[in-house]
């Protein structure tokens, strides 16, 4: 077994690549030219990993513009280590920064970033790529770790292990197992939560109705692969876009809790005065929450602060850029807003007096429930109503007159940075991340125009909000219904759950994470791996951080959002990578200093 110092990084996708970049950047200061083995463990290609692999369909796009994607630090990132600037995806690829790149192009960019990070390592560091999965980590707290790999007869030795496994498969929960059993007994098709690009969509027959539960980005991928991916095409543009079917498409009946797709990406640049953030949910407020001791309740303790912060961003932009739509001087509004209780009657009265048009007011509850109380006389009336809603959303998100919406997006990013600081003390569950994605991480505008064209062509049918899916034993069908169309229901022999699996330790498809949890790693109530918010070390059930095990990414309490980092936005994930890389290098340096010198020959 090798005695050279070694670190094993499990997961070589974007997060693992980002960690490797920070390791290379910090190594000269903290570790020098000492020998080091770096083992990268991932069955998928280093850089793109599974999700961004280059061999997937070029019909699939990113939901970020090319100029908004970077893997490199800049002076806005809170770093102890050195800034190592690099090109955005647009600059690297030489393409228009306002375009939405294909997934394979992003994968090629990530591969290049990985190769650049690897080339930045000195000759004293040897990188070993293991194109397989990791099964288990063993070893004492104070001693060398062992990482068992799938198909390998002996484990890898590791002085440190860093988990950057990204998004994972999951075992089906009780509801999904029941639906799968029903489908098997009646010869139906049931596709559980999964990465759409990995699902076997060939089992969905042409012309047949398919119930789709989920209206986010996974649905958009499904829509693309079952339409253009089966030979359909679009003619015209804008409001006149028409879908020409190939005849091989199924009919997608889609619904969700909200009943509407995620909001369109904003289609203009935010110029002029920007809201100064953070203001009401920054370091001071986060420090106060942490000083309380004990768990922090998201809805009670945090959400009012987030609400007021987003309102501040919204109204600052409205008053500074569109003052003709306000009825008070900004100084008067600012003073009253500052002292008003978050989400209170005084704040609501102030906004009503200062902003005459309700369309210019920020109502996060209404945004989260866009069809609350809506009723439609028929399924056809619902189709028309939803097309009107999507058209209005597209118009607003591409109109700079509503640039306060873009300021709210900036507020969301600022709030995410504070939530990461709260770490293991906070367990907001799935609602916050779903709301963030719905409001800030929706599809490109052209995708929603395609959705409208598919609706007009009858290839997509809207089910409405608060969709319920039941099994009909007598008819041998799945049934979907929404209270927005009283008495209406849709039957189908196929059901697709268009969403990603939840990242829980109990149901994860990763044997490594399951074993960690079973052997004592701490988890939140919603199933996230608890890590020290300071440096990413994995916490054990007794609250002690494991000295030799780190974790970064969406399966942890330090998750920093699912999107790639925009240039000059502070890069929370970059800061996390830097802290963890520096902690790892300092540990390895100090460990080697304590080891006896090798005997001379």
N, C-alpha and C positions, 0 to 999 in steps of 0.2 A: 504494500500500500504506500502511495506517495506521501512524503513528509513535507513537500513544498506547501506553503500556505495556499489555501484554496477557498473560493467562494462559489457556491452553486446558485445560479439564477434560474428559477423554474418559471418559464414563460418568456418567450423571446419576441413577442409582438411589440406594439408601440410602447407599452409601459416598460417592458424589459429593455428595449432599445434606448428609451429615455434614461433609464438607470445607468446603462452602460456608458452613455455619453457623459453623464455627470461623474461616473467613476473615472473615466479617462481625463476629464477636466481637472479633477481634484487630486489625482494621483501624484503629480510632481511635488505638490506642497506637503501632502500628508503621508506619503508612502515612499517616495523617491524611486530608486532603481532596484528595490528589493524584488526577489522573485515572487510571482503570483500566478496561480492557475485560476482561470475563470471558466466555469462550465455552464453552458447555456442549454437548458433542457426544454425542448418543445417539438412535438411531432410535425409542426408546420414551419415554413421558412422563416428564418430570423429576419426581423424588420416588419414585414406585413403581418406575420402570424396567420391565424386562421381567418379572421374576419376580413382582412384586407388583402388576401392572397391574390396574386395577379392572374390566376387562371379562371376567375369567375366571370360571369357575363358582363360585357361592356355596356349593356343596357342599364345596369345599376349605377346610380350616381351617389356621390357624397351629398349630404344636405348642408354643406358649407361651401362658400365660394373659395376659389383657389387662393385668393389673396388673404383669406382669413385662416389659413392653415400653416402653422409652423411647428417644427420640432426643435427649435433653437431658442436659447435664452437671449434676453436683451436687458437693458438697464432698468426696466420696470419690474423685473422679477426680484423678489426678496431672497437674496443669495448670500451665503458666506463664501462660496466658491467663486471661481472666475466666470465672467460672462464669455460665452463662446458663440458669437452670432453666426447665423447661417441663413440660407435663402428660404423664403416661403415656397409653398408648392408651386404657385404661379411663377415665381422667379426661376425656380429650378427647371420647370417644364417649358418656360418660354411661352406661356399662354395668357390670354386675357384674364386678368384677376377677378373679373365679375362672373366668370363662367362657373358652373358646377361640374367639377371633374368626375370622371368615371372612377369606380372603385379600383379597377386594375391600375389606373394611373397613380392613384394614391399609394397603392401597394408598391409600385416601382419607386416612388419617392421614399417610402419607408425603408426599402431595401438599400437605397443609396445612403440614407442617414445611418443605417446600421453599419454599412461598410466604412463610412467615414469615421464613425465612433471607434470601430475596431482598429482602423489604421492609425488613430491618434494614440493608441496604447504603445508604450515603449517595448523594446525587444525582450525585456525581463518579464513581460506578462504574456502568457500563452492562453489563447482562447480555444476551448474545445466545444464543438457543437454536437449535441446528442439529439438526433431526430426521433425522439420517442417521448413517452409520458413518464411522469414521476408518480410512484405508488405510495411511498411512505417516507417519513423522516424519523430517524431514531438517534439515540445518543443522550448522554447526561447533560444537564444544564451547564455544567462547568467544563465539559470536555468536547472533543471533536464530534461532529454530527456525521451521520451516514444517510445518504439519500438513495433509496432503492428505485431503480428504473425498470420500466417494462421491458422484458426480454434480456436483461443484463444479469449475468450470474453473480456478480458481486456489487455492493453498493459503492457510490461515489463518496470519498471522504470530503468533508466540508468543515472548515473552521467557522463559516457563516453560511446561512441559507437565506435567500431573498425570494419571496413569492411575488411574481408579477404576472399572474395567470390570466388576467383579463376576464372577459365574459365567458361563462361556462355553461355546459349542458346541465340539466337537472332531472332527477327522477320525478315521475308524475306524482302529484299530490292525490288526496283521496278523491276529489271531484274528477280529475283527469283519468284516474284508474277506472272509475265507474263509467265514464263516457267511453273509454276504450273497450271495456267489457261489453257494453251495450252494442257498440259498433261491430264487435267480433261476432256476437250472437245473431245479428241481423244482416251481416254481410255489408255493412256500411263503411264509409271512410271517415276516419278521425285523425287529424293531424294536430298533435299537442303543441304547446309553446316551443318554439325552436327558432333558429336563424333561418330566415326564409330561403336564403341561397343554398342551404343545406337540405331543405325538405324535398322529398320526392313528390313533385307536383304532377307527375305523369298519372297518378292515381285519380286525378280529378277529370272526369270525362267532359268532352265538348258538349255544349248546349244544356247541360244539367245544372240545376240550382245548387249553389254551395253557400252555406251559412258561414259567415266570417265574423268572428268576435274579436274586435280590436280595430282601432282606426288611426293608429300611429304610423311610425316609419316602417314597421314590419308589414303593415297592410300595403303601403305604397310599393314596396318591393314585390309583394305578391301580385298586386295589380299589374305591374310592369311585366313580370315573367309570364303571366297568364294571358296577356294581350299581345303586346309587341313580341314577347318571347315565343308566341305561337303563330307569328306571321302577320298579325294585324299592323295597320299603319295609320298615321295621322295625315290629314290634308288641311291646308289653310293655316291660320294662325290667330292668336288672341281670342276674342270672343267668337270668332268664326271657325275655330278649330273643329274639325269633324273626324270622327274615328271610323275607319273602314275595316270591318271585321274580316278575319280570315275564315271564319266558320268553325274554328277549332277551340274557341273560348268557352269556358263555362259561364254561368251567370252568377255574379258575386253579390250576395245579399249581406251588406255590411252594417254592423251596429256596434255600439259600445256604451259605456256609462254616460258619457256626454252626448253621444250620437252624432258627433261632428268630427271631421279630421283635425289634426293638429294645425295650429295657426301657420299660415304661410311665412316663410322666411321674409324678412323685410327687404324690399327691393330698391333701396336708395341708401346713399351714404349719409351718416349723421354729421352735418357740418355745423359751424357756428358754436355758440357757447354750450358746453357740456355740464351736466350737473356735478357739483363737487361731492364725491363719494369716497368713503362712507360718511354718513351724517348721523343717522339715528340707530344704526346697527353696525358699529365698528368695534375697534379694540376695547374702548372703554366699557361698552355694554357687554361684550363677551367676557372681559375680565371680571365684571360684576357677577355674571352668571356662574363663572367657574369658582368664584370665591364663596358662593353659597354652600358648597358641599352637597353631596347626594345627587340623585338623578335629576335631569332637566327635562321637563315636559315640553315637547315641541309646540303643541297647540296653545298651551297656557303661557309659557315663558318666552317663546321665540317668535312664533308667528305674528303676534302684534307688532314686534319690532321690525320684522321683515315687511309687513304691510305698510308701516309708516315710512320705512326707507324707500320702498318702491313708489309710494305716493309722493315723497319728496322729490325723487328723480323725475317723475311725471310732471308735477306742477312747476318745478324749476324750469324745465324745458318749455312748458306751455307759456309761462309768464315771460320768459326771456326771448322766445322766438315768435310767439303768436299773441302779443299783449292785447290786440284788438278783440280777442275772444275771452278776456277776463274783465272783472268788474271792480277790482280792488287794486291799489298799489301793491307791488311785490313786497315792499318793506312791511306793510301792514299784514299781508297774508303770512309772510315768513314768521313774523313775531307770534301771531296767533297759532300757527301750525306747530311751532316749536313747543309750546306749552300744552297743547291739546293732548288728551289721553289717546293712545292708539285705538283705533276702531270704536271710538266713543261717539256719543250724540253731538258733543261740542264740535268735534272734527267734521262730522257729516254736515252740520249746519254751516260751518265756515266754508266748506267746499261748495255747498249749494249757493251761498251768497256770492262767492268769488268767481264761480265758473257757471255762467248762465245755461250753456248747452249741456245736457246730460251726456251727450256723445263725447264731450271733452273731459269728463270726470273718470277717474280710475275706480272701478268697482271690481275687486278681485273675486269676490263671491259670485258676481254675475258672470265674470269671465269663466270661472270654473264650472258653472251650470248654465250654459248658453241657451238651453232649451227647457229650462225649469218652467213647469206648468203649461208647456205648449201642447196643444191638442190639434189633430188634423182629422178632417172629415173622412179621408180615404187614404189609401197607400199612395195614390197618384198625387194627392194634395201634399203629402209628405215629400215626395220627390221634388216637386216644384218649390216647396218651402226650403228644402236643403240646398237646392241649386242657388236660390236667392241668397241664402246665408253664405255659401262659399264664394259667390261672386262679390258680395259686399266685403268679405274678409280680404279677398285679393285686391280689390280696389283700395281699401284702407291701408294695407300693408305695403302698397307701392306708391302711396301718396305722401310726399314730404309735409303736407299740411298736418299730418298726424304723427309728426316726428317725436311726440311725447312717448309713443309706443317704443321707439328705439331707445329712448332714455330709460324706460322700464327694463329693457333687456340689459342695459349696463348695470342697473340696480340689482338685477338677479345675479349677475356674475359677481358683484361685490358681496352680496349676501352669502353666496356659496363659499367664499373665502372664510367668512366667519364661522359658518357651520362646520367647516373642516377643523377649525381650532377647537370646537366643542367636543369633537372626537367621541370617545367611548361614553361620555356623560350624556350624550344625546342619541336617541334612536327614533328619528322621524318616520321611519317606515316607508312604505311605497308611495304614500300620497304626495309628499313633497317632490320627490324625484319625478313622478308622473306629471305633476302640475308644472314643474320647471320645463320638462320636455315639451309639453303641450303648448306652453306659452312662448318658449324661446328656442326650441330645437325642432321645429316642424319642417315640412318638405319645401323644396324650392317652388316658387310660384308656378313655373311651367308644369310641374306635376299636378297641381290642383286644376290647372286648365285642362289637362288630360283627363282628370277625374270627371270634370264637368262634361267633356265630350263623350266619355264612356257612359255616363248617366243618360245623356240624351240618346245614345245609341242603344240603351237597354242592356248593356253588358254589366253595368253596376247598378244595383238597387239599394236604396237606403232603408234601413230598418228602424232608425230612430234612436232616442236616448233610453237609458235604463233597460237595456235589452236583457231579457232572460232567455236561457236556452234550456229546454226540457227534452226528455226522451219520451216518445210515444210508442209504447210496447205494442199496442193494437195495430197501428199502421206500420210499425217498423221504420220510423223516421225520427230525425231531429226536428224540433219545433222551436222557432224563435218568435218572440213577440215583444212589443214595446207599448207602454201605456199611452204613448203619444198618438197611437191609432187604436182606439178602444175596439176590442173584439177582433182585431186583425191578427193573423199569424202566418208564418211562412214555414213550410215543410221542405226538408231536403235530405238526401241520402249521404251528404258529406258535410262535415263540420271542420273548419280550420280555426285554430286559436292563433290569431295573428299578433303575437307578442313574444318578447324574449322571456326565457325562464327567469324566475326570481332568484337572485344570488343568495341562497341560504345554505348554511353548513349542513343542516339536516338532510336536505334534498339535493345537494350538489352532485353533479355527475363526476366530480373529481375524487378518486379514492384517497388522494393525498390530503385534501381538506377534510374529508369525512374522518379519516384516521386522526388528524390533528385534533378535531373536536372531541372525538371519543377518548383521546388520551389526555385531555385537560385544557385545550385552548378555549378561551372564553368566547361566547357569542352573545349578541344582543337578542332581544325578544323577537326581532324580525329576521334573525339568522345571519347577521353579518359577523365576520371575524373581527374581534376587538383588538385594536392596536393602540400603542402609545402615541398620542397626537404629536409628541415632540419629535420622535425619530422613526416611527413606524415599527418598533419592536412589537412582536406578538405578545399579548397579555395572557397569562394563565388564569385559571378560575379563581385563584387566590389573589389576583390583582398584580402579581409580580410580572414585570416584563422579562421575556426570555432573552438572555444576553446574546444568543447566537442565531436568532430567527427573526426575520423582518417580513413585512408584507405591505404591498402597495396596490391600490386599484379598487375596482367596483365591488369586490367581495369583502371589503374592509370598511370599518367605521371612518376611515380617512378618504372615502371616495370623493373625487373632486369634479364630478360631472362627467358625462359620457362623450362630450364633443372634444375635438382637437382644439388646442390653444390658439387664440388669435394673437397676432403680433401686438406687443405693447399693451397688454391687458393684465400684466402681473403674473400670469402663469402659475396658478396655485400648484398644479401637478409638478411643474418644473422645480418649484421650491421644495416640495416634498422629496422629489428624487435627489436633490442636492443634499438635503439634510441626511437622508438615509445613506447616500454614498459616502458622505464625510464620516458618519458614525461607523460605517463598516470599515473604512480605511483606517481610521484611528484605532479601532479594535484590533485589526490585523497587524498594524504597526506595533502596538503595545504588546500584543501576543508574541510576536517574533522577538521583541526585545527581551522577553522573559525566558525564551527557549535557550538551552545551552548551545554554544557554538559547536559546529561540526568538527570532528577530529581531523587534523591534517593528515595527509597521506604519508 
